[in-house]
Each structure stands twice: as structure tokens, then as C-alpha cells.
Amino acid sequence: MLSRVRSASLYGIEAHPIDVEVDIAGRGLPHFYIVGLPDASVKESRDRVRAALKNTGFNFPLRPITINLAPADLKKEGSSFDLPIAIGLAAAEGLLEEGCLSGYLIMGELSLDGKVKPVKGALSVAMLARKTGAKLILPVENGPEASVVSGVTVLGASSLPEVVEHLRGAGELRTFRTNGEPPLLPVGRYDEDFLDVKGQEHAKRALEVAASGGHNALMTGPPGAGKTMLSRRLPGILPPITFEEALETTRVHSVAGLLKDGKALLDTRPFRTPHHTISDVALIGGGQFPHPGEVSLSHNGVLFLDELPEFKRSVLEVLRQPLENGEVTVSRAQASVTFPARFMLVSAMNPCPCGYLGDERHQCTCSPSAVARYRARVSGPLLDRIDIHIEVPAVAYKDLSSDHPGEGTAEIRARVMEARQRQLERFRGENIYANGQMKTRHIKKFCRLDDPAQRLMETAVQKLALSARAYTRVLKLSRTIADMDGQADIGPQHLSEAIQYRSLDRVL
């Protein structure tokens, strides 16, 4: 007999419909074939399905069995086809009435005792179910995640017999519903607070500017100056994540299998800190079946690269496209996939190999050629894409021993949100939300300079030999500083502060 079950497969962060066709021949030697370009994990499902059916009291047919995953020219991976294959076998054996499977989209991994285990990408599959008008049956652990999508009936299953009984009409699965309104996100909590930072007022101001406009930043200073400490507190001063941003970010993390059990949506902005031994594929995404990399897992959040010159040159260079476009396209023989990658890049480095160049308390032991080679590990084109270069000196003893509390995260975040609100009103209908995302036409419209500011900019371009890209970065930065000051026009004072954040241009 022949049966057909609808399921889904992930390509990038998008789910595509898959028909699981099950044919059980009347005669012949027993075999179990899965066709349709399955990977190893899909082929192994025959053993999981066989054991799950037997251990839950169902008959496993000892006849020729052929499973076709259509369309047959697309690669399939993962364990989410276990449940639809088992249901298809039950239907082909006559345990389910013809037509009872229509209107359902089924996915789930099976354990050997018939339990249904959670899978990746439930949020994307729920969007596909809404598009096709199907009811979604999936593991009960994935129910909260899938129920975020309004307009789709989400049914959670914990075992294979539960699904069979539901399809027979003899039982009910747990239903996850939404009221059609976006769920209220809890206020994200961050454990790190700027109150813990002693001194470094200049660096805190620079990070506030970066957060206000969504700008990239690079901190340079000796070991122990607080570069990492400052970076870890940056997500706390960013505006709270919106529902649309949470939906986009959760999809990426769901596909990567990084969502915690029962977690419906991410309520905090991601903060990713890959080690400097990371490969370019792990950073940008890829693999035989393209998966999101760290730049995509940082979408709508912060990507922090500590010890920037220690990263391989080839790894750093792949950052150039996502920093410009806000997305990354991974092309392989099987597929070409585009992942979102709109993030703030924050990085830190020492001024020289020993780390003490310019430090009054330690003597630098590096030769000028060694310093030049060390800094050359970060290319000029990448530095051009970093708006803010911050010098973070060693903290003085009087600051370390002071009991005077500085500003906390809450106070800084309030000012950042005021500046962001001005930008949201300015860019209404433009599909951007911060000054750091402005294109050329936006810069011409919103970053006009008066005569004194024009003369100052001309001097800066000549003295610092700024490239065209660095020039536009300074304009974006000065627009953000003016927004923080509540000014509609960019003044010389705003431009001066933006220019002094290009410290590496002065050095190089």
C-alpha cells in the first residue's frame, strides 16, 4: 500500500515542504530503502523507526519498504523525518484511515521506546505551516517556540502512540495557541552592569555613542585595562529587543539548535564571543549543508572579537561583506543560502605584541617592525568598516580605589533609547533603524554640514588621509552624536568628537 505524509526540511533558516511517500510492496524479500538524497542521519531513521514501532506495540512489516522524500533532487538532513516515516508506515499498513493525514504537517525525532524528541527549526516550520494552511504536529518541547507564529494550530506530541490515537480520532494532543497578538516579551535581564567599571569614562562614552547609532567599535589598550569588561556590558545599554527582532534572531538560533527547551523567544540581544582559533566557515557560516555562523548568531546583537590580531587574516576578511550588507550568502554545490547578519562588531586588541606600548607603568619590549607587523594583521579595509577606534589606557590607582559610583547601565540605556527614538522617527518607512545602517542617499539627506563643519572635515580628511568609506563613517558618527545632544543639525563639536574616535587613522 501507499501513503503520503507532509513534513518539512530546513535550507538555511527557511523551511521547505517535503512529501514523505511510503510504499509497502505485497511480496518480496524484506528491505527498507530511503531515497530522495537523504544524509546519514536520515538513513539511520529506519533503525529508530523500526525499534520505535516494535517497542510501542505496532507491527513492523517484514516486506519491501521504500520511502521517498520528495522533491527528490533536494538534499535532506536531520532526524525530524522519524515521526512522519513512522506515521506513513502505520497508514500504509491500514492502521489509519485514508485521508486522515491530509491537512497535517508532521515532524519529530523518535527514540527507540517511541518517545518524540525535540528537533531544530520549529519556528521556521511553523511559518511554513501557516503559509500552507496545515496543522502542525511536532514534539511537545517545541510547542512554545512554534506557537509564537499566529494563525497556525500547533499540536504537541510526546510519544508515537499519542499521534496515532489523535489521527484515529481516539485521543487529543496538547494544543498550543496564540491569541493573534504578538506575545509580550519579558524584560531581558543582563548580569553585567557598568556600575562595576572603574574609571574609563572616555571608553564608556564611546560605547554609549556606538550603542546609540549601532556603530562598530575597536578598543586598543594594554592587558587588564578593562576592554573585555566594557564589551560584555554593551548589550545591557542597547534598546530592548523588539518582537520582530526577537522573531528573526530566534529563527537563526532555532535552526542552529541553540534554543533552550521550552524557550519560545529570545528576550535578550545575543552576545557572541568566538575564540580566535575559529575558522572562517564557523564564523561566516557554511558546511556541506549550509548552517549559520557566528555572524548570523549575532544577528540583532553584538559580535565581540577579543585579541583581534590573533584571528587568522582569512577569517577577518570574510567579515567585510556582512558588515556592509547586513547579510551573508553561502554558496555550495547543493544550495545557495542567505543568512541575516546585522550585528554590531566590537573588538579589542593590544597596541603591540607585548601589550605595553604607550603604557607609562611598563616598558614596551617590541621593535618598531614587530609593532608594524602586529598591527598589519588587521587590514585597512576592515578598519575602514569600524566606526569607532577607542584607546583604553590602564586604570589609575585612584580610580580603582575610589568608592564613588559611576553611571550604571540603566542610566546609560535611557539616553541611548532617546537617541534611537529620534532615529526611528527620522527613518520611518526607510527599513533601517539606526544611523549606522545609513546608505549614501541617507547620508546626503541627513548629514549635511555647515561651513565651519565643512572646513573641519576637509582638514581631517587631509591630515588623517581618510578614505571615502572612513569619511562616510565619520559623518554617520557625527549624526549620532548630534542626536544624543538633541540637535537637528551637525555642529563642529559633534564632528570633532567623531573625528577623535579615529585614533588608528592618526597612528597609521
DOFI-71380 format. One record per residue (C-alpha): y, x, z. Coordinates in steps of 0.05 Angstrom, whole numbers, padded with zeros to 5 digits, always signed. Layout:
<pts>
YXZ
...
</pts>
This chain:
<pts>
+00000+00000+00000
+00072+00019-00010
+00130+00013+00039
+00203+00036+00039
+00247+00055+00098
+00320+00073+00094
+00344+00136+00130
+00397+00189+00122
+00406+00264+00113
+00465+00307+00130
+00503+00350+00080
+00559+00385+00114
+00589+00332+00160
+00574+00275+00113
+00511+00232+00116
+00477+00212+00052
+00427+00154+00045
+00354+00173+00037
+00296+00126+00019
+00232+00145+00055
+00177+00118+00009
+00107+00115+00038
+00045+00105-00005
-00026+00099+00024
-00079+00101-00030
-00141+00056-00026
-00191+00111-00039
-00196+00187-00039
-00201+00246+00007
-00153+00245+00066
-00089+00284+00056
-00016+00279+00078
+00036+00303+00028
+00112+00301+00037
+00152+00311-00027
+00226+00309-00043
+00248+00380-00027
+00232+00379+00048
+00244+00441+00090
+00194+00468+00141
+00218+00422+00198
+00208+00361+00153
+00139+00384+00131
+00118+00393+00203
+00135+00320+00217
+00066+00300+00191
+00034+00331+00252
+00084+00300+00300
+00077+00231+00267
+00000+00235+00268
-00002+00252+00342
+00052+00200+00360
+00015+00144+00324
-00051+00160+00356
-00023+00170+00426
+00013+00103+00425
-00048+00063+00404
-00034+00056+00329
-00084+00072+00275
-00072+00133+00232
-00100+00120+00163
-00152+00171+00140
-00135+00163+00067
-00089+00197+00016
-00018+00191+00041
+00044+00210+00001
+00114+00210+00030
+00172+00214-00020
+00242+00228+00005
+00288+00201-00049
+00331+00224-00083
+00280+00280-00095
+00330+00331-00121
+00367+00339-00055
+00343+00386+00000
+00324+00353+00066
+00322+00386+00133
+00315+00368+00206
+00269+00326+00248
+00305+00259+00241
+00254+00234+00189
+00197+00229+00240
+00213+00158+00262
+00224+00128+00192
+00160+00161+00167
+00120+00132+00225
+00151+00063+00214
+00136+00069+00140
+00063+00084+00155
+00058+00025+00201
+00088-00020+00148
+00042+00007+00094
-00018-00008+00139
+00004-00080+00145
+00027-00077+00217
+00097-00100+00196
+00113-00158+00151
+00142-00144+00083
+00218-00148+00083
+00227-00136+00158
+00253-00066+00144
+00309-00089+00098
+00378-00083+00129
+00359-00025+00176
+00375+00048+00174
+00327+00088+00218
+00329+00159+00245
+00298+00197+00303
+00252+00253+00323
+00184+00238+00353
+00149+00274+00409
+00073+00276+00410
+00070+00220+00460
+00112+00173+00418
+00179+00183+00453
+00241+00182+00409
+00283+00245+00419
+00357+00253+00401
+00380+00282+00335
+00442+00313+00305
+00496+00278+00265
+00491+00208+00295
+00565+00195+00287
+00564+00211+00212
+00501+00168+00203
+00536+00110+00238
+00594+00115+00188
+00543+00112+00132
+00511+00050+00164
+00578+00016+00167
+00591+00032+00095
+00524+00004+00072
+00525-00055+00120
+00459-00035+00153
+00438-00040+00226
+00425+00029+00256
+00363+00045+00296
+00366+00114+00329
+00348+00148+00395
+00379+00116+00456
+00412+00182+00476
+00452+00179+00411
+00474+00107+00423
+00541+00121+00457
+00561+00170+00403
+00543+00123+00345
+00575+00063+00379
+00644+00095+00371
+00643+00070+00299
+00665-00002+00299
+00634-00054+00254
+00562-00029+00258
+00504-00054+00302
+00474+00006+00338
+00404-00003+00368
+00377+00050+00415
+00302+00064+00418
+00265+00106+00469
+00194+00101+00440
+00157+00086+00376
+00124+00022+00403
+00193-00006+00421
+00216+00000+00349
+00152-00032+00322
+00157-00091+00371
+00230-00101+00353
+00215-00103+00278
+00159-00152+00292
+00208-00197+00329
+00169-00190+00394
+00219-00145+00431
+00291-00124+00434
+00322-00055+00430
+00382-00035+00472
+00446-00054+00434
+00509-00011+00435
+00570-00049+00415
+00645-00037+00408
+00699-00089+00412
+00730-00065+00347
+00785-00026+00382
+00786+00050+00388
+00758+00069+00455
+00806+00095+00507
+00795+00169+00515
+00795+00195+00587
+00850+00246+00601
+00820+00313+00585
+00816+00360+00644
+00825+00435+00639
+00805+00481+00695
+00855+00535+00677
+00929+00528+00697
+00990+00570+00681
+01006+00570+00755
+00954+00626+00761
+00993+00672+00715
+01037+00722+00750
+01098+00746+00711
+01093+00748+00634
+01149+00697+00625
+01162+00722+00555
+01090+00713+00535
+01088+00643+00567
+01150+00624+00528
+01118+00649+00463
+01055+00609+00475
+01097+00547+00490
+01131+00556+00423
+01063+00565+00389
+01036+00501+00421
+01099+00462+00404
+01092+00476+00330
+01018+00491+00320
+01031+00564+00303
+00983+00623+00303
+00995+00679+00354
+00974+00751+00365
+00983+00785+00433
+00986+00861+00438
+00984+00897+00505
+00945+00945+00550
+00880+00925+00584
+00889+00879+00644
+00957+00853+00623
+00933+00781+00620
+00923+00768+00546
+00856+00732+00555
+00881+00696+00616
+00941+00669+00578
+00899+00648+00518
+00849+00609+00560
+00906+00566+00587
+00935+00549+00519
+00892+00486+00506
+00919+00456+00570
+00991+00453+00543
+00972+00424+00476
+00983+00349+00467
+00923+00306+00488
+00874+00296+00432
+00882+00230+00394
+00826+00183+00376
+00828+00204+00302
+00827+00277+00320
+00770+00266+00370
+00731+00229+00317
+00738+00287+00267
+00722+00340+00319
+00663+00302+00347
+00632+00295+00278
+00632+00371+00269
+00603+00384+00338
+00551+00328+00328
+00527+00359+00263
+00522+00427+00298
+00482+00395+00355
+00533+00416+00408
+00547+00348+00438
+00521+00337+00508
+00472+00280+00519
+00507+00214+00527
+00575+00243+00505
+00609+00193+00458
+00672+00232+00440
+00703+00298+00457
+00762+00286+00503
+00790+00357+00503
+00811+00402+00447
+00758+00454+00431
+00769+00526+00452
+00721+00574+00417
+00715+00648+00434
+00665+00682+00388
+00644+00754+00405
+00670+00809+00359
+00599+00822+00334
+00599+00754+00298
+00580+00753+00224
+00624+00724+00170
+00573+00667+00159
+00574+00648+00233
+00650+00649+00233
+00664+00612+00169
+00600+00571+00163
+00542+00574+00114
+00468+00586+00112
+00415+00561+00064
+00435+00491+00086
+00510+00499+00100
+00527+00489+00173
+00596+00491+00206
+00620+00557+00233
+00667+00575+00289
+00729+00558+00248
+00704+00487+00239
+00680+00480+00311
+00753+00498+00330
+00780+00441+00287
+00840+00408+00323
+00834+00462+00376
+00841+00536+00388
+00801+00595+00359
+00810+00656+00404
+00791+00724+00377
+00794+00776+00433
+00796+00851+00414
+00816+00832+00343
+00809+00902+00311
+00737+00905+00335
+00717+00849+00288
+00689+00871+00221
+00740+00874+00166
+00699+00827+00122
+00696+00777+00179
+00771+00775+00190
+00786+00768+00116
+00748+00703+00110
+00799+00672+00157
+00853+00674+00104
+00832+00611+00066
+00823+00564+00126
+00889+00589+00157
+00925+00568+00093
+00887+00505+00073
+00860+00476+00138
+00790+00471+00109
+00735+00516+00085
+00688+00507+00026
+00619+00537+00030
+00583+00542-00037
+00508+00554-00042
+00456+00544-00096
+00434+00478-00065
+00502+00449-00048
+00577+00460-00041
+00603+00433+00025
+00674+00428+00052
+00685+00431+00127
+00750+00415+00164
+00782+00477+00196
+00852+00460+00221
+00859+00503+00283
+00907+00548+00320
+00888+00621+00315
+00903+00660+00379
+00882+00733+00381
+00891+00793+00426
+00888+00868+00415
+00905+00934+00448
+00962+00975+00419
+00916+01034+00406
+00843+01055+00415
+00852+01077+00487
+00896+01016+00501
+00955+01051+00536
+01005+01065+00480
+01074+01049+00508
+01048+01038+00579
+01093+01072+00630
+01037+01080+00681
+00983+01111+00636
+00986+01166+00586
+00961+01150+00516
+00909+01199+00490
+00908+01175+00418
+00934+01214+00359
+00983+01180+00311
+00929+01179+00257
+00880+01146+00305
+00931+01093+00323
+00946+01081+00249
+00871+01073+00233
+00862+01026+00291
+00918+00980+00270
+00897+00983+00197
+00833+00946+00216
+00876+00883+00216
+00901+00874+00145
+00972+00859+00125
+00954+00792+00091
+00922+00768+00156
+00982+00790+00198
+01027+00752+00149
+00990+00688+00167
+01002+00698+00242
+01070+00669+00260
+01080+00699+00329
+01068+00771+00350
+01075+00778+00425
+01080+00842+00465
+01046+00832+00532
+01063+00891+00578
+01027+00909+00643
+01046+00865+00701
+01093+00897+00752
+01072+00900+00825
+01130+00856+00848
+01105+00801+00802
+01033+00809+00825
+01051+00806+00898
+01103+00751+00892
+01088+00684+00924
+01139+00649+00881
+01100+00599+00837
+01116+00597+00764
+01114+00537+00719
+01048+00500+00715
+01011+00472+00656
+01036+00401+00667
+01110+00420+00663
+01100+00462+00600
+01057+00408+00567
+01112+00356+00578
+01162+00398+00539
+01110+00412+00485
+01097+00338+00476
+01172+00324+00470
+01177+00375+00414
+01114+00348+00380
+01142+00277+00383
+01204+00299+00344
+01158+00329+00292
+01115+00267+00287
+01176+00226+00273
+01201+00276+00221
+01135+00279+00184
+01118+00205+00187
+01078+00189+00125
+01070+00262+00105
+00999+00271+00132
+01019+00330+00175
+01035+00331+00249
+01067+00398+00266
+01116+00449+00237
+01060+00500+00229
+01030+00456+00174
+01093+00450+00132
+01087+00464+00057
+01141+00492+00012
+01173+00425-00002
+01178+00410+00073
+01209+00478+00087
+01263+00466+00034
+01279+00398+00063
+01276+00411+00138
+01290+00486+00147
+01359+00494+00116
+01403+00550+00145
+01478+00551+00153
+01519+00612+00131
+01512+00653+00196
+01438+00640+00198
+01432+00659+00124
+01465+00726+00137
+01420+00739+00197
+01358+00722+00156
+01380+00767+00099
+01388+00825+00147
+01320+00812+00179
+01284+00809+00111
+01315+00876+00091
+01305+00912+00157
+01234+00887+00170
+01212+00885+00097
+01185+00814+00108
+01140+00786+00054
+01153+00718+00023
+01099+00689+00068
+01128+00721+00131
+01196+00694+00111
+01170+00623+00109
+01133+00634+00175
+01198+00653+00208
+01232+00591+00181
+01176+00547+00208
+01180+00581+00275
+01256+00573+00279
+01248+00499+00262
+01200+00492+00322
+01248+00529+00369
+01305+00483+00347
+01260+00422+00361
+01246+00449+00431
+01321+00455+00440
+01331+00384+00416
+01373+00407+00357
+01372+00375+00288
+01397+00439+00254
+01371+00510+00258
+01422+00555+00290
+01427+00631+00292
+01400+00631+00363
+01337+00596+00341
+01328+00642+00282
+01340+00704+00326
+01284+00683+00373
+01237+00670+00315
+01252+00739+00285
+01239+00775+00351
+01168+00746+00351
+01152+00790+00290
+01142+00854+00332
+01086+00883+00289
+01131+00879+00228
+01180+00923+00265
+01125+00973+00283
+01092+00975+00215
</pts>
